[in-house]
Amino acid sequence: MRRDRTWKCPTVKYGPLTGTATVGTIGKSNVQTARSNTCGPAKSGVYLILASKVHRVLPIYYGWVVVGAAGTAVFARMAPNITTLTVFIYPLSQEFGWSRTLISGAVSAGALSALVLSPPIGWAIDRFGVRPVLIISMGVLGISLTSLAWATVPVAFYLAYATARVVFHVPAPIGSTMVAARWFINTRGKAIGIIFLCGALGGLVFTMQSALVIDHFGIRIAWISLGIVVLVVAVAPQVFLIVERPEDMGLNPDNQLMRNTSEWGPPFSNRRLPSKSLNEAWQLSDALKTRSFWILLLMGSAMFCVNTGINTHIGAYYRDQGLTLTLAASAISFGWLIAAVGSVAWGWVLDRLPARMVYSFVFIFLGTMSVYILSVDTPEEAFVEACFIGIVSSGSNLAISVIYADYFGGTSLGKIRSIGETGVLIGQSAGPFMAGLMFDTSGSYTSVFILFAGVGFLCSMLVLVAVPPVREKLCGQPDCEQGTLSNRENREFPFSNHVSVCGCGTHQKRTRHR
C-alpha cells in the first residue's frame, strides 16, 4: 500500500484506549488533547531520523521495512540450527574424537540455558525494547559462532554453541515477531509469515554453506564463515532500520489514517484491533490467571515435542528403512523449501481465520505427518513426508506468534511470550529423548510415532478450547465509552458485538448480544 502524501495532520481530542479521535470538550482525566497518530514522531534519535528519510524516499509503508529488518534476525538465528549442526557432527567426531552423543548434547544444553534465561530476556524486551535486545543478540550470535572455530574442548564447545542456541530460541523469534505485530494488525499473519520465510531460507542457506565450506576449507573456516555472515547480514538492519512502534514515527499500524474525526469509532475495519486495543492492558500476572494462556503453553510443548522428536530421529529412521544418507539430506533440504512457501501461505490463512482454528489445522497436519512416516520406504514417500514437515514447521511458528499477539496485546508481550516459550523448550528437550528411549526399549520407532500421532490429533481439538481471554471487571468509573468490535473480534465472539471500555483504559467488559 502506497503512502497518502496529501494527508493533513489535525489537532484533535484523543481517546487513550481506542486510538480514535473526536472533536468536543476536553475531559478531566480520560481524554487528552493530542495530535493524531499520523502526525510527527513521538520520539527522537539518529535511527528515527534515518527511518524518516527512508520512509519519505520509499513508496511503501515503513512497516514493511521493519519486517525486512526483523527478517534478517530470523534468517541469522538459523545458523546454529540442528540441521547445521548435523553437517558438523561427523567431521567434529573425526577431528577431536568426540562421540556423537557428546556433540548433540550441546543442543540440549542450549535448550536448558534458554529455559533459564527466557523470562529475563522477555523482561528485557518489555523494559528496554525490541531494538536493543535484537542488536545485542545478533552481535552475541555472530561472536559465539566465530568462537567455535577455537573450541577444541567440549566445555568451550558447549559454552559457545549453547549461547548461540539461546539466541535461536528466545530473543530472535520473540523480538522480531513482536515488532511486526505492533506495525501490522489486519495483515499481521502476512507480516509474520514473511519473517519466518526469511528463517526457512536461512535454514537452507546455512546448511548448504556449512557443507560446502567444510568440504573445501575445513571446520574452523566453516564456523568463522557462519559468524561473519550473521554479523554482516543481521546487525546493521537492527541498528538503523528497526523502529519499535509506528507511533514513534507518527504513523498508525497497517498504514491506516483516521479520516473521520467527528465521532468515536475504530479506524481499523478488518479482523484485529490496533495496538492501543482492548488487549493492550494485559500484564503477565493477568495472563497467568487465564485458562487460555496455560492451554497455549501446553499446546506449544506438545507441538515441539512431537515435531522435534521426529526431526531429530528422521535421518536414522530413513537409514533403517534402507534409504541413503544423501537422500535423507535432500529430503530435509526440500522440507526447508516447503517451509518457506508455507510461511507465506499460513500467513495468508491467519489473516482470514481465527488463530486457534489455524493452530488446530497445524496439529491435524502434525498427526498426519506422524502416521504417514510409518509407511515411508521409498524416495518419493520421503519427499512427501518432507512436505508435511515443512508445512508443520512453518505453521507452528506462525500460529504461536500470532495467537499470543492477538490474545495479549503488546504491553507485556515479551514477558508473556517468554513464559510461554518455556513450554516449547521443554517439548524440544523431551521429544528427542522420548523417541530415543522408546526406540532403545522396543527396537522400533513404530510405537513412538503412533504416540506422536495421537498427541497431534488430540491437541487439534484441545487447542480450540483456548478462546481469546476477556477481562470482566470494570474500574467503577462512571464515564465509560462504548466502541464497536472489529470483524476479527466478531468472528472470535459470535454472540458479542460491543465492548464497554472504562475511561481509564485499564479494564473492559464485553456486552453480549444475541
TORBAFI-137887 format. One record per residue (C-alpha): residue in three letters; x negated, y negated, z negated. Coordinates in steps of 0.25 Angstrom, whole numbers. Layout:
marza residu:Ala&X:X&Y:Y&Z:Z
...
end
This chain:
marza residu:Met&X:0&Y:0&Z:0
marza residu:Arg&X:-6&Y:-14&Z:4
marza residu:Arg&X:-6&Y:-25&Z:-6
marza residu:Asp&X:4&Y:-36&Z:-4
marza residu:Arg&X:-5&Y:-48&Z:-3
marza residu:Thr&X:7&Y:-58&Z:-4
marza residu:Trp&X:12&Y:-55&Z:-18
marza residu:Lys&X:12&Y:-67&Z:-27
marza residu:Cys&X:10&Y:-65&Z:-42
marza residu:Pro&X:21&Y:-71&Z:-50
marza residu:Thr&X:21&Y:-74&Z:-65
marza residu:Val&X:32&Y:-66&Z:-72
marza residu:Lys&X:37&Y:-60&Z:-85
marza residu:Tyr&X:30&Y:-47&Z:-86
marza residu:Gly&X:36&Y:-34&Z:-93
marza residu:Pro&X:25&Y:-27&Z:-100
marza residu:Leu&X:30&Y:-13&Z:-99
marza residu:Thr&X:37&Y:-12&Z:-85
marza residu:Gly&X:27&Y:-21&Z:-77
marza residu:Thr&X:39&Y:-29&Z:-71
marza residu:Ala&X:41&Y:-43&Z:-70
marza residu:Thr&X:53&Y:-52&Z:-73
marza residu:Val&X:56&Y:-67&Z:-74
marza residu:Gly&X:62&Y:-72&Z:-86
marza residu:Thr&X:59&Y:-77&Z:-100
marza residu:Ile&X:47&Y:-72&Z:-107
marza residu:Gly&X:50&Y:-62&Z:-118
marza residu:Lys&X:43&Y:-64&Z:-132
marza residu:Ser&X:35&Y:-51&Z:-133
marza residu:Asn&X:39&Y:-42&Z:-122
marza residu:Val&X:38&Y:-49&Z:-109
marza residu:Gln&X:25&Y:-57&Z:-105
marza residu:Thr&X:23&Y:-67&Z:-95
marza residu:Ala&X:13&Y:-61&Z:-85
marza residu:Arg&X:9&Y:-61&Z:-71
marza residu:Ser&X:14&Y:-49&Z:-63
marza residu:Asn&X:4&Y:-37&Z:-62
marza residu:Thr&X:2&Y:-40&Z:-48
marza residu:Cys&X:-6&Y:-53&Z:-52
marza residu:Gly&X:-20&Y:-55&Z:-55
marza residu:Pro&X:-30&Y:-46&Z:-62
marza residu:Ala&X:-27&Y:-44&Z:-77
marza residu:Lys&X:-42&Y:-40&Z:-80
marza residu:Ser&X:-55&Y:-45&Z:-75
marza residu:Gly&X:-68&Y:-38&Z:-71
marza residu:Val&X:-78&Y:-36&Z:-60
marza residu:Tyr&X:-72&Y:-23&Z:-55
marza residu:Leu&X:-58&Y:-30&Z:-55
marza residu:Ile&X:-63&Y:-42&Z:-46
marza residu:Leu&X:-69&Y:-31&Z:-37
marza residu:Ala&X:-56&Y:-23&Z:-37
marza residu:Ser&X:-48&Y:-36&Z:-34
marza residu:Lys&X:-57&Y:-39&Z:-22
marza residu:Val&X:-55&Y:-25&Z:-17
marza residu:His&X:-40&Y:-26&Z:-19
marza residu:Arg&X:-40&Y:-38&Z:-10
marza residu:Val&X:-48&Y:-32&Z:1
marza residu:Leu&X:-41&Y:-19&Z:2
marza residu:Pro&X:-27&Y:-18&Z:8
marza residu:Ile&X:-23&Y:-7&Z:-2
marza residu:Tyr&X:-19&Y:-7&Z:-17
marza residu:Tyr&X:-31&Y:-7&Z:-26
marza residu:Gly&X:-25&Y:5&Z:-34
marza residu:Trp&X:-30&Y:14&Z:-22
marza residu:Val&X:-44&Y:9&Z:-24
marza residu:Val&X:-43&Y:13&Z:-39
marza residu:Val&X:-38&Y:26&Z:-35
marza residu:Gly&X:-50&Y:28&Z:-25
marza residu:Ala&X:-60&Y:23&Z:-36
marza residu:Ala&X:-53&Y:33&Z:-46
marza residu:Gly&X:-54&Y:44&Z:-36
marza residu:Thr&X:-69&Y:43&Z:-35
marza residu:Ala&X:-70&Y:46&Z:-50
marza residu:Val&X:-61&Y:59&Z:-48
marza residu:Phe&X:-70&Y:62&Z:-36
marza residu:Ala&X:-82&Y:61&Z:-44
marza residu:Arg&X:-77&Y:69&Z:-56
marza residu:Met&X:-76&Y:81&Z:-47
marza residu:Ala&X:-92&Y:82&Z:-47
marza residu:Pro&X:-92&Y:91&Z:-60
marza residu:Asn&X:-80&Y:99&Z:-55
marza residu:Ile&X:-80&Y:114&Z:-57
marza residu:Thr&X:-81&Y:117&Z:-42
marza residu:Thr&X:-94&Y:108&Z:-42
marza residu:Leu&X:-100&Y:116&Z:-54
marza residu:Thr&X:-97&Y:129&Z:-47
marza residu:Val&X:-107&Y:125&Z:-36
marza residu:Phe&X:-118&Y:123&Z:-46
marza residu:Ile&X:-115&Y:136&Z:-55
marza residu:Tyr&X:-124&Y:145&Z:-46
marza residu:Pro&X:-136&Y:136&Z:-44
marza residu:Leu&X:-136&Y:132&Z:-58
marza residu:Ser&X:-136&Y:146&Z:-63
marza residu:Gln&X:-147&Y:150&Z:-53
marza residu:Glu&X:-156&Y:138&Z:-57
marza residu:Phe&X:-154&Y:137&Z:-72
marza residu:Gly&X:-150&Y:151&Z:-75
marza residu:Trp&X:-137&Y:147&Z:-81
marza residu:Ser&X:-125&Y:156&Z:-82
marza residu:Arg&X:-112&Y:152&Z:-74
marza residu:Thr&X:-105&Y:152&Z:-87
marza residu:Leu&X:-114&Y:142&Z:-93
marza residu:Ile&X:-113&Y:133&Z:-81
marza residu:Ser&X:-98&Y:134&Z:-80
marza residu:Gly&X:-97&Y:131&Z:-95
marza residu:Ala&X:-100&Y:117&Z:-92
marza residu:Val&X:-86&Y:115&Z:-87
marza residu:Ser&X:-80&Y:120&Z:-100
marza residu:Ala&X:-90&Y:110&Z:-107
marza residu:Gly&X:-85&Y:99&Z:-99
marza residu:Ala&X:-70&Y:102&Z:-101
marza residu:Leu&X:-73&Y:103&Z:-116
marza residu:Ser&X:-80&Y:90&Z:-116
marza residu:Ala&X:-69&Y:83&Z:-108
marza residu:Leu&X:-59&Y:89&Z:-118
marza residu:Val&X:-66&Y:82&Z:-130
marza residu:Leu&X:-69&Y:69&Z:-122
marza residu:Ser&X:-55&Y:68&Z:-115
marza residu:Pro&X:-48&Y:60&Z:-126
marza residu:Pro&X:-59&Y:49&Z:-128
marza residu:Ile&X:-60&Y:48&Z:-113
marza residu:Gly&X:-45&Y:45&Z:-112
marza residu:Trp&X:-46&Y:35&Z:-123
marza residu:Ala&X:-58&Y:28&Z:-116
marza residu:Ile&X:-49&Y:27&Z:-103
marza residu:Asp&X:-38&Y:21&Z:-110
marza residu:Arg&X:-47&Y:12&Z:-119
marza residu:Phe&X:-57&Y:7&Z:-108
marza residu:Gly&X:-50&Y:10&Z:-95
marza residu:Val&X:-52&Y:20&Z:-84
marza residu:Arg&X:-63&Y:12&Z:-76
marza residu:Pro&X:-74&Y:12&Z:-87
marza residu:Val&X:-71&Y:27&Z:-90
marza residu:Leu&X:-72&Y:31&Z:-75
marza residu:Ile&X:-85&Y:23&Z:-73
marza residu:Ile&X:-92&Y:29&Z:-85
marza residu:Ser&X:-86&Y:43&Z:-81
marza residu:Met&X:-91&Y:42&Z:-67
marza residu:Gly&X:-105&Y:38&Z:-72
marza residu:Val&X:-106&Y:49&Z:-82
marza residu:Leu&X:-101&Y:59&Z:-72
marza residu:Gly&X:-112&Y:55&Z:-62
marza residu:Ile&X:-123&Y:55&Z:-72
marza residu:Ser&X:-119&Y:69&Z:-78
marza residu:Leu&X:-118&Y:75&Z:-65
marza residu:Thr&X:-132&Y:70&Z:-61
marza residu:Ser&X:-138&Y:74&Z:-74
marza residu:Leu&X:-134&Y:89&Z:-71
marza residu:Ala&X:-146&Y:89&Z:-62
marza residu:Trp&X:-155&Y:89&Z:-74
marza residu:Ala&X:-146&Y:98&Z:-83
marza residu:Thr&X:-155&Y:111&Z:-83
marza residu:Val&X:-150&Y:116&Z:-97
marza residu:Pro&X:-136&Y:120&Z:-100
marza residu:Val&X:-134&Y:109&Z:-111
marza residu:Ala&X:-137&Y:98&Z:-101
marza residu:Phe&X:-129&Y:104&Z:-90
marza residu:Tyr&X:-117&Y:105&Z:-99
marza residu:Leu&X:-118&Y:91&Z:-104
marza residu:Ala&X:-119&Y:85&Z:-91
marza residu:Tyr&X:-108&Y:93&Z:-84
marza residu:Ala&X:-99&Y:93&Z:-95
marza residu:Thr&X:-100&Y:77&Z:-95
marza residu:Ala&X:-96&Y:77&Z:-80
marza residu:Arg&X:-84&Y:86&Z:-83
marza residu:Val&X:-79&Y:77&Z:-94
marza residu:Val&X:-78&Y:66&Z:-83
marza residu:Phe&X:-72&Y:76&Z:-74
marza residu:His&X:-61&Y:80&Z:-84
marza residu:Val&X:-57&Y:67&Z:-91
marza residu:Pro&X:-61&Y:52&Z:-86
marza residu:Ala&X:-61&Y:54&Z:-71
marza residu:Pro&X:-48&Y:61&Z:-69
marza residu:Ile&X:-40&Y:53&Z:-80
marza residu:Gly&X:-46&Y:40&Z:-78
marza residu:Ser&X:-44&Y:40&Z:-62
marza residu:Thr&X:-30&Y:45&Z:-63
marza residu:Met&X:-27&Y:35&Z:-74
marza residu:Val&X:-31&Y:23&Z:-66
marza residu:Ala&X:-24&Y:28&Z:-54
marza residu:Ala&X:-11&Y:30&Z:-62
marza residu:Arg&X:-12&Y:15&Z:-66
marza residu:Trp&X:-13&Y:10&Z:-52
marza residu:Phe&X:-2&Y:19&Z:-46
marza residu:Ile&X:11&Y:23&Z:-51
marza residu:Asn&X:20&Y:26&Z:-39
marza residu:Thr&X:9&Y:33&Z:-31
marza residu:Arg&X:1&Y:38&Z:-44
marza residu:Gly&X:1&Y:52&Z:-38
marza residu:Lys&X:-5&Y:48&Z:-25
marza residu:Ala&X:-16&Y:39&Z:-32
marza residu:Ile&X:-20&Y:50&Z:-42
marza residu:Gly&X:-19&Y:60&Z:-30
marza residu:Ile&X:-30&Y:52&Z:-23
marza residu:Ile&X:-39&Y:52&Z:-35
marza residu:Phe&X:-38&Y:67&Z:-36
marza residu:Leu&X:-40&Y:69&Z:-21
marza residu:Cys&X:-54&Y:62&Z:-24
marza residu:Gly&X:-56&Y:72&Z:-34
marza residu:Ala&X:-53&Y:84&Z:-25
marza residu:Leu&X:-63&Y:78&Z:-15
marza residu:Gly&X:-73&Y:77&Z:-26
marza residu:Gly&X:-72&Y:91&Z:-29
marza residu:Leu&X:-74&Y:95&Z:-15
marza residu:Val&X:-86&Y:85&Z:-13
marza residu:Phe&X:-94&Y:88&Z:-25
marza residu:Thr&X:-92&Y:104&Z:-24
marza residu:Met&X:-98&Y:103&Z:-9
marza residu:Gln&X:-108&Y:93&Z:-13
marza residu:Ser&X:-114&Y:101&Z:-24
marza residu:Ala&X:-115&Y:114&Z:-16
marza residu:Leu&X:-122&Y:106&Z:-4
marza residu:Val&X:-132&Y:99&Z:-13
marza residu:Ile&X:-135&Y:111&Z:-21
marza residu:Asp&X:-138&Y:119&Z:-9
marza residu:His&X:-147&Y:109&Z:-3
marza residu:Phe&X:-153&Y:101&Z:-15
marza residu:Gly&X:-151&Y:109&Z:-28
marza residu:Ile&X:-143&Y:108&Z:-41
marza residu:Arg&X:-150&Y:95&Z:-46
marza residu:Ile&X:-147&Y:87&Z:-34
marza residu:Ala&X:-133&Y:92&Z:-33
marza residu:Trp&X:-130&Y:87&Z:-47
marza residu:Ile&X:-136&Y:73&Z:-44
marza residu:Ser&X:-128&Y:72&Z:-31
marza residu:Leu&X:-115&Y:74&Z:-39
marza residu:Gly&X:-119&Y:64&Z:-49
marza residu:Ile&X:-123&Y:54&Z:-38
marza residu:Val&X:-110&Y:56&Z:-31
marza residu:Val&X:-102&Y:53&Z:-43
marza residu:Leu&X:-109&Y:40&Z:-47
marza residu:Val&X:-109&Y:35&Z:-33
marza residu:Val&X:-94&Y:38&Z:-30
marza residu:Ala&X:-87&Y:36&Z:-43
marza residu:Val&X:-94&Y:26&Z:-52
marza residu:Ala&X:-93&Y:13&Z:-43
marza residu:Pro&X:-78&Y:15&Z:-40
marza residu:Gln&X:-74&Y:15&Z:-55
marza residu:Val&X:-83&Y:3&Z:-58
marza residu:Phe&X:-78&Y:-6&Z:-46
marza residu:Leu&X:-64&Y:-1&Z:-42
marza residu:Ile&X:-56&Y:5&Z:-53
marza residu:Val&X:-46&Y:-5&Z:-60
marza residu:Glu&X:-39&Y:1&Z:-72
marza residu:Arg&X:-25&Y:-5&Z:-68
marza residu:Pro&X:-18&Y:-12&Z:-57
marza residu:Glu&X:-14&Y:-23&Z:-67
marza residu:Asp&X:-29&Y:-26&Z:-68
marza residu:Met&X:-29&Y:-31&Z:-54
marza residu:Gly&X:-15&Y:-38&Z:-55
marza residu:Leu&X:-9&Y:-26&Z:-47
marza residu:Asn&X:2&Y:-16&Z:-50
marza residu:Pro&X:2&Y:-1&Z:-49
marza residu:Asp&X:5&Y:4&Z:-35
marza residu:Asn&X:3&Y:-10&Z:-30
marza residu:Gln&X:17&Y:-13&Z:-34
marza residu:Leu&X:21&Y:-28&Z:-34
marza residu:Met&X:32&Y:-33&Z:-43
marza residu:Arg&X:40&Y:-42&Z:-34
marza residu:Asn&X:53&Y:-42&Z:-42
marza residu:Thr&X:51&Y:-51&Z:-54
marza residu:Ser&X:65&Y:-55&Z:-57
marza residu:Glu&X:69&Y:-42&Z:-65
marza residu:Trp&X:64&Y:-31&Z:-73
marza residu:Gly&X:61&Y:-19&Z:-64
marza residu:Pro&X:50&Y:-9&Z:-61
marza residu:Pro&X:41&Y:-13&Z:-50
marza residu:Phe&X:38&Y:2&Z:-47
marza residu:Ser&X:48&Y:9&Z:-39
marza residu:Asn&X:42&Y:23&Z:-38
marza residu:Arg&X:40&Y:34&Z:-47
marza residu:Arg&X:32&Y:29&Z:-58
marza residu:Leu&X:31&Y:17&Z:-68
marza residu:Pro&X:20&Y:7&Z:-67
marza residu:Ser&X:8&Y:7&Z:-77
marza residu:Lys&X:16&Y:-2&Z:-87
marza residu:Ser&X:26&Y:9&Z:-87
marza residu:Leu&X:35&Y:16&Z:-97
marza residu:Asn&X:23&Y:26&Z:-100
marza residu:Glu&X:13&Y:15&Z:-101
marza residu:Ala&X:14&Y:15&Z:-116
marza residu:Trp&X:11&Y:29&Z:-119
marza residu:Gln&X:0&Y:31&Z:-128
marza residu:Leu&X:-8&Y:44&Z:-131
marza residu:Ser&X:-1&Y:46&Z:-145
marza residu:Asp&X:13&Y:45&Z:-138
marza residu:Ala&X:9&Y:54&Z:-126
marza residu:Leu&X:5&Y:65&Z:-136
marza residu:Lys&X:18&Y:65&Z:-142
marza residu:Thr&X:25&Y:69&Z:-129
marza residu:Arg&X:28&Y:83&Z:-125
marza residu:Ser&X:25&Y:79&Z:-110
marza residu:Phe&X:10&Y:76&Z:-114
marza residu:Trp&X:8&Y:89&Z:-120
marza residu:Ile&X:14&Y:97&Z:-109
marza residu:Leu&X:5&Y:89&Z:-99
marza residu:Leu&X:-7&Y:93&Z:-107
marza residu:Leu&X:-3&Y:108&Z:-108
marza residu:Met&X:0&Y:107&Z:-93
marza residu:Gly&X:-14&Y:101&Z:-90
marza residu:Ser&X:-20&Y:112&Z:-98
marza residu:Ala&X:-13&Y:123&Z:-91
marza residu:Met&X:-15&Y:117&Z:-77
marza residu:Phe&X:-30&Y:116&Z:-78
marza residu:Cys&X:-31&Y:129&Z:-86
marza residu:Val&X:-26&Y:137&Z:-74
marza residu:Asn&X:-32&Y:128&Z:-63
marza residu:Thr&X:-46&Y:128&Z:-69
marza residu:Gly&X:-45&Y:143&Z:-73
marza residu:Ile&X:-42&Y:147&Z:-59
marza residu:Asn&X:-52&Y:137&Z:-52
marza residu:Thr&X:-63&Y:142&Z:-61
marza residu:His&X:-62&Y:157&Z:-58
marza residu:Ile&X:-57&Y:156&Z:-44
marza residu:Gly&X:-71&Y:158&Z:-38
marza residu:Ala&X:-73&Y:170&Z:-46
marza residu:Tyr&X:-59&Y:175&Z:-43
marza residu:Tyr&X:-61&Y:174&Z:-28
marza residu:Arg&X:-74&Y:181&Z:-29
marza residu:Asp&X:-67&Y:193&Z:-36
marza residu:Gln&X:-57&Y:192&Z:-24
marza residu:Gly&X:-68&Y:194&Z:-14
marza residu:Leu&X:-69&Y:180&Z:-9
marza residu:Thr&X:-83&Y:174&Z:-7
marza residu:Leu&X:-89&Y:162&Z:-15
marza residu:Thr&X:-89&Y:153&Z:-3
marza residu:Leu&X:-74&Y:156&Z:0
marza residu:Ala&X:-71&Y:152&Z:-14
marza residu:Ala&X:-79&Y:139&Z:-14
marza residu:Ser&X:-72&Y:136&Z:0
marza residu:Ala&X:-58&Y:138&Z:-7
marza residu:Ile&X:-62&Y:129&Z:-19
marza residu:Ser&X:-66&Y:118&Z:-9
marza residu:Phe&X:-53&Y:120&Z:-1
marza residu:Gly&X:-46&Y:118&Z:-14
marza residu:Trp&X:-52&Y:104&Z:-16
marza residu:Leu&X:-47&Y:100&Z:-3
marza residu:Ile&X:-33&Y:105&Z:-6
marza residu:Ala&X:-34&Y:97&Z:-20
marza residu:Ala&X:-38&Y:84&Z:-12
marza residu:Val&X:-25&Y:85&Z:-3
marza residu:Gly&X:-17&Y:90&Z:-15
marza residu:Ser&X:-21&Y:77&Z:-23
marza residu:Val&X:-14&Y:68&Z:-13
marza residu:Ala&X:-2&Y:78&Z:-11
marza residu:Trp&X:0&Y:79&Z:-26
marza residu:Gly&X:-1&Y:64&Z:-28
marza residu:Trp&X:10&Y:62&Z:-17
marza residu:Val&X:19&Y:72&Z:-25
marza residu:Leu&X:16&Y:66&Z:-38
marza residu:Asp&X:21&Y:52&Z:-33
marza residu:Arg&X:35&Y:59&Z:-30
marza residu:Leu&X:37&Y:69&Z:-40
marza residu:Pro&X:37&Y:69&Z:-56
marza residu:Ala&X:23&Y:73&Z:-60
marza residu:Arg&X:27&Y:84&Z:-69
marza residu:Met&X:34&Y:90&Z:-57
marza residu:Val&X:22&Y:89&Z:-49
marza residu:Tyr&X:14&Y:95&Z:-60
marza residu:Ser&X:24&Y:107&Z:-61
marza residu:Phe&X:21&Y:109&Z:-46
marza residu:Val&X:6&Y:110&Z:-48
marza residu:Phe&X:8&Y:120&Z:-59
marza residu:Ile&X:16&Y:129&Z:-49
marza residu:Phe&X:4&Y:128&Z:-39
marza residu:Leu&X:-5&Y:132&Z:-51
marza residu:Gly&X:3&Y:144&Z:-54
marza residu:Thr&X:4&Y:148&Z:-39
marza residu:Met&X:-11&Y:146&Z:-38
marza residu:Ser&X:-14&Y:155&Z:-50
marza residu:Val&X:-5&Y:166&Z:-43
marza residu:Tyr&X:-10&Y:165&Z:-29
marza residu:Ile&X:-25&Y:166&Z:-33
marza residu:Leu&X:-22&Y:181&Z:-37
marza residu:Ser&X:-20&Y:184&Z:-22
marza residu:Val&X:-32&Y:177&Z:-17
marza residu:Asp&X:-42&Y:186&Z:-10
marza residu:Thr&X:-44&Y:180&Z:4
marza residu:Pro&X:-50&Y:167&Z:8
marza residu:Glu&X:-36&Y:162&Z:13
marza residu:Glu&X:-30&Y:164&Z:0
marza residu:Ala&X:-42&Y:157&Z:-7
marza residu:Phe&X:-39&Y:145&Z:1
marza residu:Val&X:-24&Y:145&Z:-3
marza residu:Glu&X:-28&Y:146&Z:-17
marza residu:Ala&X:-37&Y:134&Z:-15
marza residu:Cys&X:-25&Y:127&Z:-10
marza residu:Phe&X:-17&Y:130&Z:-23
marza residu:Ile&X:-30&Y:126&Z:-32
marza residu:Gly&X:-31&Y:112&Z:-24
marza residu:Ile&X:-16&Y:109&Z:-26
marza residu:Val&X:-16&Y:113&Z:-41
marza residu:Ser&X:-29&Y:105&Z:-44
marza residu:Ser&X:-24&Y:92&Z:-37
marza residu:Gly&X:-10&Y:93&Z:-42
marza residu:Ser&X:-14&Y:95&Z:-57
marza residu:Asn&X:-24&Y:84&Z:-57
marza residu:Leu&X:-13&Y:74&Z:-51
marza residu:Ala&X:-1&Y:79&Z:-59
marza residu:Ile&X:-8&Y:78&Z:-72
marza residu:Ser&X:-14&Y:64&Z:-69
marza residu:Val&X:0&Y:58&Z:-64
marza residu:Ile&X:8&Y:64&Z:-75
marza residu:Tyr&X:0&Y:59&Z:-86
marza residu:Ala&X:1&Y:45&Z:-80
marza residu:Asp&X:16&Y:46&Z:-77
marza residu:Tyr&X:19&Y:50&Z:-91
marza residu:Phe&X:10&Y:42&Z:-100
marza residu:Gly&X:6&Y:29&Z:-92
marza residu:Gly&X:-7&Y:23&Z:-93
marza residu:Thr&X:-9&Y:16&Z:-106
marza residu:Ser&X:-16&Y:28&Z:-113
marza residu:Leu&X:-16&Y:38&Z:-101
marza residu:Gly&X:-31&Y:40&Z:-103
marza residu:Lys&X:-29&Y:46&Z:-117
marza residu:Ile&X:-17&Y:53&Z:-114
marza residu:Arg&X:-23&Y:60&Z:-101
marza residu:Ser&X:-36&Y:63&Z:-109
marza residu:Ile&X:-28&Y:71&Z:-120
marza residu:Gly&X:-20&Y:78&Z:-109
marza residu:Glu&X:-33&Y:81&Z:-102
marza residu:Thr&X:-37&Y:90&Z:-113
marza residu:Gly&X:-27&Y:100&Z:-109
marza residu:Val&X:-33&Y:100&Z:-95
marza residu:Leu&X:-47&Y:102&Z:-101
marza residu:Ile&X:-42&Y:114&Z:-110
marza residu:Gly&X:-36&Y:120&Z:-98
marza residu:Gln&X:-48&Y:119&Z:-89
marza residu:Ser&X:-56&Y:125&Z:-100
marza residu:Ala&X:-47&Y:136&Z:-104
marza residu:Gly&X:-43&Y:141&Z:-89
marza residu:Pro&X:-56&Y:146&Z:-84
marza residu:Phe&X:-59&Y:152&Z:-98
marza residu:Met&X:-46&Y:159&Z:-98
marza residu:Ala&X:-47&Y:164&Z:-84
marza residu:Gly&X:-61&Y:170&Z:-86
marza residu:Leu&X:-57&Y:176&Z:-99
marza residu:Met&X:-45&Y:183&Z:-93
marza residu:Phe&X:-53&Y:188&Z:-81
marza residu:Asp&X:-64&Y:194&Z:-91
marza residu:Thr&X:-53&Y:201&Z:-98
marza residu:Ser&X:-45&Y:207&Z:-87
marza residu:Gly&X:-56&Y:207&Z:-75
marza residu:Ser&X:-46&Y:199&Z:-66
marza residu:Tyr&X:-40&Y:185&Z:-64
marza residu:Thr&X:-26&Y:190&Z:-62
marza residu:Ser&X:-21&Y:189&Z:-76
marza residu:Val&X:-26&Y:174&Z:-78
marza residu:Phe&X:-21&Y:170&Z:-64
marza residu:Ile&X:-7&Y:175&Z:-67
marza residu:Leu&X:-8&Y:168&Z:-81
marza residu:Phe&X:-12&Y:155&Z:-74
marza residu:Ala&X:-1&Y:156&Z:-64
marza residu:Gly&X:9&Y:158&Z:-76
marza residu:Val&X:4&Y:145&Z:-82
marza residu:Gly&X:5&Y:137&Z:-70
marza residu:Phe&X:20&Y:141&Z:-67
marza residu:Leu&X:23&Y:139&Z:-82
marza residu:Cys&X:17&Y:126&Z:-82
marza residu:Ser&X:25&Y:122&Z:-70
marza residu:Met&X:37&Y:122&Z:-78
marza residu:Leu&X:32&Y:117&Z:-91
marza residu:Val&X:26&Y:104&Z:-85
marza residu:Leu&X:40&Y:100&Z:-81
marza residu:Val&X:43&Y:98&Z:-96
marza residu:Ala&X:33&Y:87&Z:-97
marza residu:Val&X:43&Y:76&Z:-93
marza residu:Pro&X:38&Y:61&Z:-94
marza residu:Pro&X:37&Y:57&Z:-108
marza residu:Val&X:46&Y:45&Z:-113
marza residu:Arg&X:46&Y:36&Z:-125
marza residu:Glu&X:59&Y:36&Z:-133
marza residu:Lys&X:56&Y:25&Z:-143
marza residu:Leu&X:59&Y:10&Z:-142
marza residu:Cys&X:52&Y:0&Z:-149
marza residu:Gly&X:64&Y:-7&Z:-154
marza residu:Gln&X:63&Y:-20&Z:-148
marza residu:Pro&X:76&Y:-26&Z:-142
marza residu:Asp&X:70&Y:-31&Z:-129
marza residu:Cys&X:69&Y:-19&Z:-120
marza residu:Glu&X:69&Y:-19&Z:-105
marza residu:Gln&X:74&Y:-8&Z:-96
marza residu:Gly&X:67&Y:-4&Z:-83
marza residu:Thr&X:71&Y:6&Z:-72
marza residu:Leu&X:62&Y:19&Z:-71
marza residu:Ser&X:54&Y:22&Z:-58
marza residu:Asn&X:59&Y:33&Z:-49
marza residu:Arg&X:48&Y:41&Z:-55
marza residu:Glu&X:53&Y:40&Z:-69
marza residu:Asn&X:67&Y:43&Z:-64
marza residu:Arg&X:62&Y:56&Z:-58
marza residu:Glu&X:56&Y:60&Z:-71
marza residu:Phe&X:68&Y:56&Z:-79
marza residu:Pro&X:80&Y:58&Z:-70
marza residu:Phe&X:90&Y:54&Z:-81
marza residu:Ser&X:83&Y:41&Z:-85
marza residu:Asn&X:84&Y:29&Z:-77
marza residu:His&X:79&Y:18&Z:-86
marza residu:Val&X:70&Y:15&Z:-98
marza residu:Ser&X:71&Y:6&Z:-109
marza residu:Val&X:58&Y:-1&Z:-111
marza residu:Cys&X:55&Y:-9&Z:-124
marza residu:Gly&X:49&Y:-23&Z:-122
marza residu:Cys&X:36&Y:-20&Z:-130
marza residu:Gly&X:33&Y:-9&Z:-119
marza residu:Thr&X:29&Y:2&Z:-129
marza residu:His&X:42&Y:10&Z:-129
marza residu:Gln&X:53&Y:14&Z:-119
marza residu:Lys&X:65&Y:23&Z:-119
marza residu:Arg&X:72&Y:29&Z:-108
marza residu:Thr&X:87&Y:27&Z:-106
marza residu:Arg&X:93&Y:40&Z:-100
marza residu:His&X:104&Y:38&Z:-89
marza residu:Arg&X:112&Y:50&Z:-83
end
